């Protein structure tokens, strides 16, 4: 099977059902498919052939999803880009992927012109703008291409399951971004996994506030709803009030939101004035939710919340179901239906053995495998060999497993703090501080120190402006919550924590902030 077949099957089963909502525009499955097909023919007329890469430099929108699925109909490879990238960052990915077409949003026009001067592989530029006169000279207009009848002929090229459907680039927090190869088989496995785990139905209406250039937004949320014939409502730029209003007006039933967005909704001034009773499930991931916040989510936002763990290289590997949400707070759950998982010991001096599992309760590196696991990194055989061994993805994430088989995240292997010769796991300290009154959000990092090697440092976002560093430190050691050596020696207060698109705190940026390199979010 391939993504084009999934799309065609949904159209055949549900031609008159609502497929897509963006702004004031609405498309049935039949009408949207006709637009996708026209765009696919336009791309083919521009010379795009199976296997060619097409870069998508867009906010989440109808343009982005129509372009994505036009690539699938052609057997071309979609290369979604983070719309926040600079010209140099975007140019690196476009050049690395060898994309021959760049489809970009009107807001990115200045950046696209700079890219045009940097990258020679791109033959055609397509601007997504409502104003015909706005399109730069020599660039194509998306609406003209998508609404013009092009040559007829066979479009369903039926890519094989191991053909590439997308290159999804990592965020590059540990170096240059790497293109994660997603095959059609990978993405169908991800979609079916999500349909089964979440119990998605044709009657569902999904709201998309997560970026669609990310696996969590497209492969693990949009495509699953497309698979069952549900409706997809896309918000271009996340806004808390707009999100709540859209849930109410569109009768949204399913929502994927990172924990920071959930917190935003719970703390929104007019939260209780919105009717969100249609919401039947929320999926989240990327960070822990405090017990107080979880109780509010279940009591006031939605009773069914799923907490998933995954990565670009292996989507939705672990999942915590609603019935365990409070009792197993802090857990990432158990392996999803299509996933095998193990926690193995990390021996820096020896060969890592996938069979060298640690006893339950001990911390080690999580490895996973299943049909959703990436094919590898684009043009990076050395990095692929390090990350992928005998089908197992080595996540570089530290986990433990309790006696009942639930998995718990303890941080990245390179996040572990060594202070005075003691190993300290940031997640353990963060879990304690999440219960401290007055703490809205927290991340713990190890700051270099001449005496101790590293000192435990708590980066705190306050919900109570009166909260002090002394109160935070004292909370950690009262009632035997933490050993004294794990208590934060430093407490710094921030207006917000820097997050990547999946809602995970960027600890490397926090370290830069602590060094004074970036004070954007710091008080």
N, C-alpha and C positions, 0 to 999 in steps of 0.2 A: 504494500500500500504506500501511498504518498499523500502529501498535503493537498495536492490538486484534486485527488479522488475524494478526500474528505469534504472539501469545499463543494464539489459537484454533487455529491450525495446529499449534503444538507440542503442544497438548492432544490434538488429534485423532490425531496421529501417535504420541504417547507417553503414553496415558492412565494406564498402570500404572507408568510409570517414576518414580523418585524425582525430585521437582522442587525441594523446599525442606526445609532442616533449620535449625531455630533452637532452641537449648537441647535439651530432651529431646523436642521435638515434631518430627514428620516428616510431610510431605505428598507424595502422588503428584501428578502433573499434574492428574488429574481432580478429586481432593479439594481441591487448592489453588484450582483454577479455580472450583469451586462456591462456595468461601468468597469469592473475589474478586467473583464475580457477585452474591452476596448483599449484599456491601458496596456494590457499585455501585448496586443497587436501593435500598438504604437511603439513599444519598446523593441519589438521584433523588427519593425520598420527602420528603427535607428541602428539596427545591427546586433542587438543583444541575442545571444544564442545560448543553448543549454550549457551550464557550467560557468557562464560569464557572471562576474560579480557586479551588483548594483548597490551603491551606497545610499543609505537613507538618512539624511541629516535633518530631522524633523521633530517638532513637538508631537506628542501623542495627538492624533487627529484622524479624521477620515482619510486624509492624504496618506498618512503613514501606513494604515492598515490596507488601503486599496493598493498601494505600491508593493507592500509586502506580499500580498496574495497574487498580484500580477506576476511577480517573480516566480512564484510557485507554479503558476499555470505554464510558464515558459520553460521551466526547468532551470531557471537562472538562480543565482545564489544571492539572497538578501544579506546586506551588511549594514545593520542598524547602528547608528552612532548616537552617542549622548549629545543632546542639543546644546549642552553647556560647554562643549570643548572649544578651545581656542583654534585658530586657523592652523597653527603648527601641529597641535595634537590631532586634529581631524585629518590633516594632510598625511601624517604618519600612518594612520590606520588605512586611509584610502590607498596610499602607495603600497603599504604592506599587503593589502588584499588584492591589489591589482584591479580595482574597480574601474569599469569603463564608462559608467554613467553615475552621475550624482544628482539625486533628487533632494532638493532643499526647500526649507520654509522661507517665507518672505522675511521673517525676523532675522534669518541667517544670511541675508544677501551680501552684506559687507564681508562676512567671513568667507562666503562662497567665492567672492571675487578674489580674495587673497589666496584661497586654495587653488583657484584657476591658474595663478601665477607660480604656484609651488609644485603642482603635480601634473605630469604629462600623460599619465595613463588614461585620464578621463577624456572621452571623446565628446560627450554630450552632457550639458547641464540643464536640469528641468526645475523651474521655479514654481512653487505652489503659492499663487497669489490670486486674489479675487479681481484685481485690477489688471486688465490686459496691458495697459500702458506702463505698468510698473516693471515688467520683466526686462532685465538687462539685455542689451544688444547681443545677439548671438546665442542667447539661451532660449530654451523652449518653455512654453506655458503649459502647466499641468492640465488646466481645464480644457484647453484646446485639444490636447492629446487624448484626454479621457472622454471627451464628448464628441469626437469626430469618428465617423465610420472609417475604419481602415480596411486593408485587404482581408478577404475571407480566407479560409483554409484551416487545416487541422491544427489545433492548439494543444490538445491533450497529449503531451509527449510521454506521459507515464514514466517519470523518473523511477529508478529502482530504489528500494528501501535504503541501500547504502550509498546512494547519491547524496551530495551535500545540498541541504536546503538553506542553511544560513551560516554565516560566520559571526559569532557573538563575541565581541572583544571584552576581555577582563578590564577592570577599572584601573589597572596599572599601579596599585598601591605598593607593590614590591618590585617595580621596574617598569619597563616598557609594556604597554598592553599587548596581550597575546590573543590571537584569533582562535576561539574555541569552535571546532568543527562540529556542527550539528547536522546529522543526516536526517532524511525523511523518516527513517525507522526510529531514530532517537526521539524526534518530536511527536510522532504518533504514540510512542510508548509513554511519553510524558503526559500527553493529553488524555489517554485512556486511564492512566494511573490516577489523574486528578478527578476524572469523571467518576471513577469507582470509589475513591476515598471520600470525596465530598458529596457523593450522591446527587450529581447534577442532573437536571431535568429540562425537557423542552420548554416548560413554562417559566424557567428562570430568566430573570433580567439581571445582567451583571453590570456593575459600575466600575469603570476603569479609571482609577486615580494613580495607579502605579505606572511608571514609564514603560512604554511599549517597546523600547529598544532593549529592554532587560528580559531575561528568561522568565522571571517571575510574572511579568506583565503579559508577555506574548505567549510563550510555549506552555506555561503552567496556568494560564487563566483565560486569555482570549480564545486560543485554539480549542480548549476543552468545551467552552460554551458554544463555539461554532459547531463542534462535533455533534452536540446533542440538539442543535437547532434553536438555541436560546437567543435572546436579544442582548446586544452589546452596546452599552452607553459609554461614550468616551468624553472625558473632560480634558481639555487641552492643557490647562495649567492648574495644578492642585490649589484649591482654596477650601478652607474648612466650611464656611457658610454655604458655598456653592455645592459642596458635597452633600451636606445635610438636606439642602433644598432639592437636589436632584433625587436623592433617595425618596423623598416625599412625593415629588411630582411624577416621577417615572415608575413608582412602585417597585423600586429595586429590591431584589431578593438576596443577591449574593454580592459580597464586597471583599476585595483583597486590599488590605491596608497595613502598612508597617506600623510598629508600636508607637512611633512618634506621632503619626497621623491619628491613631486611635486616641492618644492622650489629648491631641488638639481638639477632637470632637467632644470628648468628655468635659473639657475645660472651656468649651465655647460658651460665651455669655448667654446666648439664646437657645442653648441645646434642648431644653425641655419644651420649647415651643414648637418643635418639629415633630410631625407624625412619621416615625420610622418603623411602624409596626409590621410593614411588609418584609423587612429584613429577616431572613431565616438563617443565614450563616455568614460568618466572617472568617477569612483565612488570613493568617499573619505569619511573620517570621523575621529573622534577622537580628532580633534582640529580645531580651527578657522583659516580661511585663510583671510589675510588682503585684503582690497579692491584693492590695487595696484597689489597684487599677483593674485587676481581673474581676474582682467582685462587682465593681461598677459596670464593667463591660457586660457581664452576664445579667446583671439586674436591670440595667438602664439602656444598653445599646442593642445587644443581641444575645440570647441564651446559648447559642451554638457557636463556639469559637475554636478553630483548628490552628494549632501552632506547628508550622512546618520548618524543617531544616533542609537546605539544599545549597547548591552552588551552580555556577554557570556550567561547570564540567559534569555535574550529576544532579539534576533537578529533583526536588521533593524526595530525598532519600529517607528522611525520618519524619514521622508525623505524630502529634499528640491530639487525640480526639476529644471532643467536648466533655464527655463523661469523666475524663481524667484531668480536666483543665485546672481545677482547684486542688484536688488531692495530690497531683503530681506537678505542682507549680514549679517552674524552673526547668522542667524536663522538656526535651525535644521529642519525646515519645518513643516509638518503636519503628523498625524499618517499614517503609510503605510496601504495598502489595507486590511490587516488582523488584524490590531491593534486598540484597544481602549486605549485612554490615558486621564489622568486627572492630574491636579495640585492641591494638597491638602495642608491644613495647617499642620504644624508640631507643635504639642503641647507636649512638653517634660514631662508635668505633667499628661497627660491624655491618654486615649486610642485613637490611630490613627484611624480615621473613613474615609473609602474610599469615602464616600458621602460628606465629609466636604471640598468641593472645594473652592478655593480662587477666588475672583473677577479677571477678566482679567486685566492684568497689574501688579498684585501683584505676589510676589515670594513665592513659596512653593515647596513641594517635588513632583516629577513626579512619578506617578504609571502607569503601563501599563499591559494589558492582551491581549491574543490572542493565537492561536494554536501553535505559536512558543515558548511560554513560557516554561521554563524548568519544568521537573517533580519534581525537588528538588535537594538537595545536597546529595551526596553519603554518607551514614552512619552518617548523621548529622541532626537528626530530630529537634533539638533546633534551629540551624541556619536556617533550612528550614522554620520553623514556623515564625521566625522573618522576613524573606525575602518575603515569599509567603503567602498571605492571601486571601482566597476566589477567587483564580485564579489571583489575582493582584500581580505583582512584585513591591515591594517598592524599587525604584532605589537608594535612598539616594543621588540623584542628584537634585539640585535646578533649577527650571525652572519658567518662566512666559509665559503667552500667550497673544498676542496682540489682538486687536479688530477684526482682520481678521482671527484669529484662528491659526496663526503661533507661534511656540514654540521657546523660547530662553533659552539657557543654561547659568546658573550663577555660576556654580561650584558645588563641593560636599558639602553636609551638614556639613562635618567636615573641609572643607576648609575655611569657612566663618571666616573673621578676625574681632575680637573685639578689637578695639583700643580706649582707653580713653572712653569706654562706648558706642562707636558708632559701628554699624554693617556695615562692608564693604565687598562687594562681589568682589573677585579677578577678575572675568571675566570682570566686568565693567571697571576696571583699565587696564586690558590687551587689551580690545577693543580700548581704547584711545591710548595706547602706540603703538599698531600695526600700527598706522598712523604716528608715529613720524619718520621723515627722519633719516636714519642711523640705524634704528632698524630692524634687520632681523627676530628675534624671541624673545619672551618675556613670562615669567611666573611670576605671582605675588603670594607671600606667606606672611604669618604672622609670623614674628620672635619674640620669647618671649622677653619681655622687662620689667624691674622692675618698671618703671614709668607708661608706657602706657598699660601694659598687653601684647600687641603685637604691633609691628610696621610694617606698610606696606612696603614690600621690593620687588623691581623690579629686577628680574634676567634677564639680557639682553644679547642677542647675537647680536653683531654689524655687519652691512654691511659696515659701515663707521668707520674705525679705530680711527678717530678723535672725535667721539661722546663722550661727557662727561656726568657725572652724573647730573651736574647742568642743562645742556640742556634738559635732560630727565625730570627732575622735573619741570622745567619751562614750558615745552610743555604741561604738564598735566593741568595746571591752566590757561594758556592763552586762551582767548576766551570762558571762562566759560565751558571748557571741563569737568572739575571735581571740586567738592567742595574741599576746601583746606584740610579738614581732611582726604580725600581719597588719597591725593598726596603721592607718595612713600617718606618715610623719608630716606630710604636707597636704593641705586642703586648699584648693583654688576654686573660686566661684566664676561661672560663665553664664552669659545670657542664653547660649545654646551650645550644643555639641555638634561638631562637624560630622555629617552623615554621608555615606555613599548612596547611590540610587536604591539599594536594597534595604536601606534603613540601618545599616551597621555603622557604629561609630568608627571614624577614621583616626585610629590612635596615633598614627604617624603624624597627622596634622596637629593633634593635641600636643605632641612632643615639640613640634615646630612653634606652636603658640607659647608653650612654656619657655622656649628659648627666645621669644620675642620676635620670631620670624613672621608671625601672622596674628594680628590682634583683632581680626574682624569680629569674632564672636565673643571675645573675652571682655570681661568688665575690667 
